[in-house]
Amino acid sequence: MAKKTIIPTKTPMSEQPPAERIKNYDEVPYGYTPEQAIAEAKRCLQCKRPFCIEGCPVEIDVPGFLQLIAEGEFQGAINLIRETNALPAVTGRVCPQEEQCEAVCALCKRFESVAIGRLERFVADWEAAQGPLPVPELPPPTGKKVAVVGSGPAGITVAADLARMGHSVTVFEALHEPGGVLVYGIPEFRLPKAIVRRDIDYVCRMGVELVTDFVVGNTATLDELLEDFDAIFLGTGAGLPWFLNVPGENLNGVYSANEYLTRVNLMKAYLFPEYDTPIALGRRVATIGGGNVAMDSARTALRLGAEESLIVYRRSREEMPGRDEEIHHAEEEGIQFHLLTSPVAFHGDGKGQVKEIECLKNELGEPDASGRRRPVPVPDSNFRIPADIVIVAIGQSPNPLIPKTTSDLQTGRRGTVVVDEDTMKTSKRSVFAGGDVATGGATVILAMGQGRIAAKAIDEYLRTGEW
Ligand SMILES: Cc1cc2nc3c(=O)[nH]c(=O)nc-3n(C[C@H](O)[C@H](O)[C@H](O)COP(=O)(O)OP(=O)(O)OC[C@H]3O[C@@H](n4cnc5c(N)ncnc54)[C@H](O)[C@@H]3O)c2cc1C
């Protein structure tokens, strides 16, 4: 058999040039053409033991769908992905593939991995262009009712899986729009909202009822919902932002990334005054943090018209938790990186508005529990960075509202709901939980993976009644 010639690098994906894209909110990459997708899929070695499947938290049959793309069988490819992933157009765009499926691709030993994420995105977009997705045939109703609290990736995955099993599902969402972080956090230029709406619409067409503006713990408690429903899944995410707790953090112009991004993305502040959400426009905007949330905030500030947008991060570039692509895009767009730098105070202009961030320089010490080298402050290295808007993007925890208003719901570190990871059962009978509310801020695909485990366990509980 002729030896396969391997193209060493990924097929490039064209994207908006940086100078142009910082003036609009349109998506940055354009996606592959069918020809590019077929060429890229042909780079797959079709390994006998495909580590890429193990590298995926929802175990997509990666070699299977790549083979189908290589043969031009796009419908078959997307059908295969959908067997385990309800949101392929989303995960194709936002998953940290470089740490998961692509990190263990056999090609990586000598070359660049197959561009699995780009190919997943390609077939999902191809499918969307064919018209609305046909709803699968559903089994007869089981008569069991499940409430899903929260409509982020965890909640939507559970709702879709349970609907497919014939259960009646109602999703309760606190905000006026469903989608969780996918709509209120991740900006349009990275994840167009029409994609999220399309996937949620599909789940609703499977018979899932969606109730928005319903804050569980406030509009009704979890215990009250349990009077009407046979089981509950909590997928309420981690929407409570952390702060640095340093002097001056309550000055005007200091935002949490959560508020900043929600104003812009969900409340459409970038279309002010057409939408009546104000947002302070800074000339020099500093974002504290090194994850995806920080990159999204800094890049959003540029698009809102900031002349300079800075990232202030306490470790080095190597330890940054953001996706490679987001950090790379931020660098291309001219975001300035102040690395090995920790804020210790915010200083105002005497009228209550933030003016400067006082920082310390750091060195890298021994690795901490996260495995990344720890930032160690250099004594007396204080210096100041001027900024008229500061965005704090250093992490988030679950909101305590539901645990506070529910009997017997055990919480753990940083307010996460304690679950049995094999079943996602909580300490409270009939209540399951998964996604960021159980893990703390993590990733879309992990939230979906836990949603899948929970749906299976809920189904078993509904059928057997065994807790
Ligand atoms: C700005 C930003 C960028 C990110 N970028 C990436 C990325 O590139 N890749 C990636 O994999 N991950 C990324 N993440 C993380 C990822 O989005 C989350 O891990 C994921 O959304 C968690 O899903 P979830 O369903 O658990 O929660 P969420 O998406 O947070 O959804 C929870 C939902 O529950 C609702 N809710 C909360 N409390 C209640 C209540 N009491 N009653 C009713 N509803 C309630 C919320 O309004 C929300 O809609 C990012 C996160 C942020 C904030």
The ligand as an SDF file (V2000), in Angstrom:
LIG
                    3D

 53 58  0  0  0  0  0  0  0  0999 V2000
  -16.6240   35.2840   29.5060 C   0  0  0  0  0  0  0  0  0  0  0  0
  -16.4860   33.8010   29.5380 C   0  0  0  0  0  0  0  0  0  0  0  0
  -15.7860   33.1740   28.5120 C   0  0  0  0  0  0  0  0  0  0  0  0
  -15.6500   31.7860   28.5280 C   0  0  0  0  0  0  0  0  0  0  0  0
  -15.0130   31.1780   27.4820 N   0  0  0  0  0  0  0  0  0  0  0  0
  -14.9630   29.8320   27.4140 C   0  0  0  0  0  0  0  0  0  0  0  0
  -14.3740   29.1740   26.2960 C   0  0  0  0  0  0  0  0  0  0  0  0
  -13.8590   29.7870   25.3910 O   0  0  0  0  0  0  0  0  0  0  0  0
  -14.3910   27.8190   26.2720 N   0  0  0  0  0  0  0  0  0  0  0  0
  -14.9750   27.0890   27.2620 C   0  0  0  0  0  0  0  0  0  0  0  0
  -15.0270   25.8590   27.1540 O   0  0  0  0  0  0  0  0  0  0  0  0
  -15.5080   27.6750   28.3500 N   0  0  0  0  0  0  0  0  0  0  0  0
  -15.5210   29.0310   28.4440 C   0  0  0  0  0  0  0  0  0  0  0  0
  -16.0770   29.6410   29.5430 N   0  0  0  0  0  0  0  0  0  0  0  0
  -16.6330   28.7890   30.6170 C   0  0  0  0  0  0  0  0  0  0  0  0
  -17.9640   28.2000   30.2030 C   0  0  0  0  0  0  0  0  0  0  0  0
  -18.7410   29.1640   29.5590 O   0  0  0  0  0  0  0  0  0  0  0  0
  -18.6850   27.6130   31.4000 C   0  0  0  0  0  0  0  0  0  0  0  0
  -17.8530   26.6250   31.9560 O   0  0  0  0  0  0  0  0  0  0  0  0
  -20.0280   26.9910   31.0100 C   0  0  0  0  0  0  0  0  0  0  0  0
  -20.8780   27.9380   30.4050 O   0  0  0  0  0  0  0  0  0  0  0  0
  -20.7120   26.3730   32.2310 C   0  0  0  0  0  0  0  0  0  0  0  0
  -21.9710   25.9290   31.8440 O   0  0  0  0  0  0  0  0  0  0  0  0
  -23.1610   25.7690   32.9030 P   0  0  0  0  0  0  0  0  0  0  0  0
  -24.3120   25.2660   32.1270 O   0  0  0  0  0  0  0  0  0  0  0  0
  -22.6710   25.0050   34.0550 O   0  0  0  0  0  0  0  0  0  0  0  0
  -23.4220   27.2540   33.4430 O   0  0  0  0  0  0  0  0  0  0  0  0
  -23.7670   28.6360   32.7710 P   0  0  0  0  0  0  0  0  0  0  0  0
  -23.3640   28.7010   31.3580 O   0  0  0  0  0  0  0  0  0  0  0  0
  -23.2300   29.6500   33.7030 O   0  0  0  0  0  0  0  0  0  0  0  0
  -25.3510   28.6890   32.8290 O   0  0  0  0  0  0  0  0  0  0  0  0
  -26.0450   28.7630   34.0480 C   0  0  0  0  0  0  0  0  0  0  0  0
  -27.4090   29.3550   33.8260 C   0  0  0  0  0  0  0  0  0  0  0  0
  -28.1650   29.2270   35.0290 O   0  0  0  0  0  0  0  0  0  0  0  0
  -28.8890   30.4170   35.2450 C   0  0  0  0  0  0  0  0  0  0  0  0
  -29.1780   30.5240   36.6720 N   0  0  0  0  0  0  0  0  0  0  0  0
  -28.3060   30.7750   37.6810 C   0  0  0  0  0  0  0  0  0  0  0  0
  -28.9530   30.7980   38.8630 N   0  0  0  0  0  0  0  0  0  0  0  0
  -30.2510   30.5670   38.5990 C   0  0  0  0  0  0  0  0  0  0  0  0
  -31.4190   30.4750   39.4140 C   0  0  0  0  0  0  0  0  0  0  0  0
  -31.3480   30.6360   40.7300 N   0  0  0  0  0  0  0  0  0  0  0  0
  -32.6140   30.2280   38.8220 N   0  0  0  0  0  0  0  0  0  0  0  0
  -32.6790   30.0630   37.4530 C   0  0  0  0  0  0  0  0  0  0  0  0
  -31.6060   30.1420   36.6530 N   0  0  0  0  0  0  0  0  0  0  0  0
  -30.3980   30.3820   37.2040 C   0  0  0  0  0  0  0  0  0  0  0  0
  -27.9480   31.4930   34.7400 C   0  0  0  0  0  0  0  0  0  0  0  0
  -28.6500   32.6970   34.4530 O   0  0  0  0  0  0  0  0  0  0  0  0
  -27.3690   30.8430   33.4960 C   0  0  0  0  0  0  0  0  0  0  0  0
  -28.1600   31.0950   32.3660 O   0  0  0  0  0  0  0  0  0  0  0  0
  -16.1990   31.0260   29.5860 C   0  0  0  0  0  0  0  0  0  0  0  0
  -16.8530   31.6630   30.6510 C   0  0  0  0  0  0  0  0  0  0  0  0
  -16.9870   33.0300   30.6330 C   0  0  0  0  0  0  0  0  0  0  0  0
  -17.7040   33.7100   31.7740 C   0  0  0  0  0  0  0  0  0  0  0  0
  1  2  1  0
  2  3  1  0
  2 52  2  0
  3  4  2  0
  4  5  1  0
  4 50  1  0
  5  6  2  0
  6  7  1  0
  6 13  1  0
  7  8  2  0
  7  9  1  0
  9 10  1  0
 10 11  2  0
 10 12  1  0
 12 13  2  0
 13 14  1  0
 14 15  1  0
 14 50  1  0
 15 16  1  0
 16 17  1  0
 16 18  1  0
 18 19  1  0
 18 20  1  0
 20 21  1  0
 20 22  1  0
 22 23  1  0
 23 24  1  0
 24 25  2  0
 24 26  1  0
 24 27  1  0
 27 28  1  0
 28 29  2  0
 28 30  1  0
 28 31  1  0
 31 32  1  0
 32 33  1  0
 33 34  1  0
 33 48  1  0
 34 35  1  0
 35 36  1  0
 35 46  1  0
 36 37  1  0
 36 45  1  0
 37 38  2  0
 38 39  1  0
 39 40  1  0
 39 45  2  0
 40 41  1  0
 40 42  2  0
 42 43  1  0
 43 44  2  0
 44 45  1  0
 46 47  1  0
 46 48  1  0
 48 49  1  0
 50 51  2  0
 51 52  1  0
 52 53  1  0
M  END
$$$$
